[in-house]
Amino acid sequence: MFYPIYTETTSCRDCYKCVRQCPVKAVRIKDGNAFIMKDRCIYCGKCVHVCPNSAKKIRDDVDRVRLAIKSGRKAICSIAPSF
């Protein structure tokens, strides 16, 4: 399964900013990298905004959706409520 927010481990510099800013304490440091605990994350995006190295990313599936539409398959999209 794909999750909306993930960590680009090669960019993470173990600065703890995302850990401190997470309102539900869903970010942990393991093996020198921050990772998101999927069962706790509320996908608010605060970790993405505070990361100075852009190690936190929001998954973008726009190209996959366009491909599905062009192929003629039935496509269902859901936009985040905060949009």
C-alpha positions as CSV (number, residue, x, y, z in Angstrom):
1,M,0.0,0.0,0.0
2,F,1.2,3.5,-0.8
3,Y,1.0,6.1,1.9
4,P,0.5,9.9,1.3
5,I,3.6,11.1,3.3
6,Y,6.9,9.4,3.3
7,T,10.6,10.0,4.1
8,E,13.3,10.2,1.4
9,T,15.9,8.5,3.6
10,T,18.9,9.7,1.5
11,S,17.9,13.4,2.3
12,C,17.1,12.9,6.0
13,R,19.8,14.5,8.3
14,D,18.4,13.4,11.7
15,C,17.6,17.0,12.8
16,Y,14.5,16.0,14.8
17,K,12.4,19.0,13.5
18,C,9.7,16.7,12.2
19,V,9.7,14.7,15.4
20,R,9.2,17.9,17.5
21,Q,6.5,19.3,15.2
22,C,4.3,16.2,14.8
23,P,1.1,16.8,16.8
24,V,0.4,13.1,17.3
25,K,4.0,11.9,17.8
26,A,3.9,9.8,14.7
27,V,7.5,10.4,13.7
28,R,10.4,8.4,15.1
29,I,14.1,8.2,14.5
30,K,15.4,4.8,13.5
31,D,18.9,4.0,12.1
32,G,19.6,7.7,11.7
33,N,16.5,8.5,9.7
34,A,13.1,9.8,10.6
35,F,10.2,7.5,9.7
36,I,6.5,7.9,9.9
37,M,4.4,5.5,12.0
38,K,1.6,4.8,9.6
39,D,-0.9,3.7,12.3
40,R,-0.5,7.1,14.2
41,C,-0.1,9.6,11.3
42,I,-3.0,11.9,10.7
43,Y,-1.4,13.2,7.4
44,C,-1.5,16.9,8.5
45,G,1.7,17.6,6.6
46,K,3.5,19.6,9.3
47,C,6.5,17.3,9.0
48,V,6.7,18.1,5.3
49,H,6.7,21.9,5.9
50,V,9.3,21.9,8.7
51,C,11.8,19.6,7.1
52,P,14.8,21.8,6.1
53,N,16.2,19.1,3.8
54,S,12.9,18.3,2.0
55,A,13.3,14.7,3.1
56,K,9.5,14.4,3.8
57,K,7.5,14.1,0.6
58,I,3.9,14.0,-0.3
59,R,3.1,11.3,-2.8
60,D,1.9,12.6,-6.1
61,D,-0.2,10.3,-8.3
62,V,-1.3,12.8,-10.9
63,D,0.6,11.0,-13.6
64,R,-0.9,7.7,-12.7
65,V,-4.4,9.1,-12.7
66,R,-3.8,10.7,-16.1
67,L,-2.6,7.4,-17.5
68,A,-5.6,5.6,-16.2
69,I,-8.0,8.2,-17.7
70,K,-6.2,8.1,-21.1
71,S,-6.3,4.3,-21.1
72,G,-10.1,4.4,-20.8
73,R,-10.2,2.6,-17.5
74,K,-12.6,3.7,-14.9
75,A,-10.7,6.0,-12.5
76,I,-11.8,7.3,-9.1
77,C,-9.9,10.1,-7.4
78,S,-10.1,11.4,-3.9
79,I,-8.7,14.8,-2.9
80,A,-7.6,15.5,0.6
81,P,-10.2,17.4,2.6
82,S,-7.7,20.1,3.4
83,F,-7.4,20.8,-0.4
